[in-house]
């Protein structure tokens, strides 16, 4: 299950970014008035364009996070946790692909963001997967834990 989820997120992310850059770099596409539109933005930083001068550091952190996520997914047995971590991993790899293969160069590439909702910062499929995975992890943390006995054996 995890390779399929991760692969689907990465492929969908990269296909949508390639499509929007190839067909609509010069003009936004209005989806719902001015509220929702596709508008190409290139982000050299992290979430909400933070750390714009630390692109290499962000790329290296993403590599480390991806390695940790792979190891954690492999050792997890809970399906919900595996799904959530797979979404986060797919999103991390999708954006990491931009850092490697987009201009201005390896480990310095800018992430393509293109979905704009109101005044919220632009985002992409990878960002959405990361957000959904993180929300799922938070929701899963509220599940009841099995009761343990206070009586010593």
C-alpha positions in Angstrom: 0.0 0.0 0.0 2.6 2.7 0.9 4.5 2.5 -2.5 1.2 3.0 -4.4 0.2 6.0 -2.3 3.6 7.6 -2.3 3.9 7.0 -6.1 0.4 8.3 -6.8 1.1 11.5 -4.9 4.5 12.1 -6.6 3.1 11.4 -10.1 0.0 13.5 -9.7 2.1 16.3 -8.2 4.7 16.3 -10.9 2.1 15.9 -13.7 0.0 18.9 -12.5 3.1 21.1 -12.0 4.3 20.2 -15.5 0.9 20.9 -17.0 0.4 24.3 -15.3 3.9 25.5 -16.1 3.7 24.4 -19.8 0.2 25.8 -20.4 -0.5 28.6 -18.0 2.7 30.3 -16.8 1.7 33.6 -18.2 -1.9 33.9 -17.1 -4.0 32.6 -14.2 -7.0 30.4 -14.7 -10.1 31.4 -12.8 -11.9 28.3 -11.3 -14.5 30.1 -9.1 -14.4 33.8 -9.7 -11.4 35.4 -8.0 -11.8 33.1 -5.0 -10.1 30.0 -6.5 -7.6 30.1 -9.3 -4.6 28.4 -10.8 -1.7 30.8 -10.8 1.9 29.8 -11.2 4.2 30.8 -8.4 7.7 29.6 -7.7 8.7 29.2 -4.1 12.4 29.1 -3.2 11.5 28.7 0.5 9.4 26.5 2.8 5.8 26.7 3.8 4.3 30.1 3.3 7.5 31.2 1.5 9.4 31.1 4.8 13.2 30.6 4.8 13.6 31.8 1.2 17.4 32.1 1.6 17.8 28.5 2.9 16.8 26.4 -0.1 19.7 24.0 0.2 19.1 23.5 3.9 15.4 22.8 3.2 16.3 20.3 0.5 18.7 18.5 2.8 16.1 18.4 5.6 13.5 17.0 3.2 16.0 14.2 2.3 16.5 13.4 6.0 12.7 13.5 6.6 12.1 11.2 3.7 14.6 8.6 5.0 13.0 8.8 8.4 9.5 8.4 7.0 10.5 5.4 4.9 11.9 3.7 8.1 8.9 4.6 10.2 6.4 3.4 7.6 8.2 0.1 7.3 8.1 -0.5 11.1 4.4 0.6 11.5 1.6 -1.8 11.6 -1.3 0.6 11.9 -3.1 1.2 8.5 -4.2 4.7 9.4 -0.6 5.7 10.4 0.8 4.1 7.3 -1.6 6.0 5.1 -0.9 9.3 6.8 2.9 8.9 6.7 2.7 7.8 3.1 0.8 11.0 2.2 3.5 13.1 3.9 6.3 11.1 2.3 4.7 11.4 -1.2 4.3 15.2 -0.7 7.9 15.6 0.6 9.3 13.6 -2.4 7.1 15.6 -4.8 8.4 18.9 -3.6 11.9 17.5 -3.3 11.8 16.7 -7.0 11.3 20.4 -7.7 14.3 21.2 -5.5 16.4 18.8 -7.6 15.2 19.3 -11.1 13.8 22.8 -11.5 15.5 26.1 -12.0 17.9 27.5 -10.8 19.6 24.1 -10.2 20.2 21.0 -8.1 19.2 21.5 -4.4 18.3 25.1 -5.2 15.3 24.5 -7.4 12.1 26.4 -6.7 8.9 24.5 -5.9 6.0 25.2 -8.3 2.8 26.2 -6.4 -0.3 27.0 -8.4 -3.5 26.6 -6.5 -4.7 29.8 -5.0 -7.7 30.1 -2.7 -8.6 33.6 -1.7 -5.7 35.3 0.1 -4.3 32.0 1.3 -0.7 31.3 0.0 -0.5 29.3 -3.1 0.0 25.5 -2.8 0.3 22.3 -4.9 -0.7 18.6 -4.8 2.4 17.7 -2.7 1.5 20.4 -0.1 -2.1 19.1 0.0 -0.9 15.5 0.6 1.4 16.7 3.4 -1.4 18.7 5.0 -3.9 15.8 4.7 -1.4 13.3 6.1 -0.6 15.6 9.1 -4.3 16.2 9.8 -4.9 12.4 9.7 -2.0 11.8 12.1 -3.5 14.3 14.5 -6.9 12.7 14.3 -5.4 9.3 14.8 -3.7 10.5 18.0 -7.2 10.9 19.6 -8.0 7.2 19.2 -8.5 5.4 22.5 -5.5 3.5 23.6 -5.8 -0.1 24.9 -6.3 -0.2 28.7 -3.4 -1.4 30.7 -3.6 -3.0 34.1 -2.1 -1.4 37.1 -1.7 -4.7 38.8 1.7 -6.2 38.7 1.9 -9.8 37.3 
